[in-house]
């Protein structure tokens, strides 16, 4: 029991501070700050690639990519600004940014670079990143988009 006491203290501290980590599905290891840093350094490529391979859902991701194509807004239910993002490894994902809860990214064009933090959901076309905004209920970690030095959350 004594050898597990330091681990128990760390677990309690993490729980009490509400610290959030980006998980990399299929890694098998507990989330660590190093895992979060790695996800940011590779622009989310590894986390999203593994999530796609594992058909994973509800995966926190953070990174950046190039806008491949700006799509029309989804106006059914909550309105979403949508675009296809290409990651550095060539994988594409759709970003669905809720513009009822967060400001629209203005003047977004094909070829622009955009950073993101959100939740990845698998689909057979590469997946969707959503929750790129604050959650008014507090049930999800807050996400965001960054474009031309401006954060939209």
Secondary structure, 3 states (H helix, E strand, C coil): CHHHHHHHHHHHHHHHHCCCCCCCCCCCCCCCHHHHHHHHHCCCHHHHHHHHHCCCEEEEEEEEEEEEEECCCECCCCCEEEEEEECCCCCEEEEEEECCCCCCCCCCCCCCEEEEEEEEECCCCCCEEECCCCCCCCCCCCCEEEECCEEEC
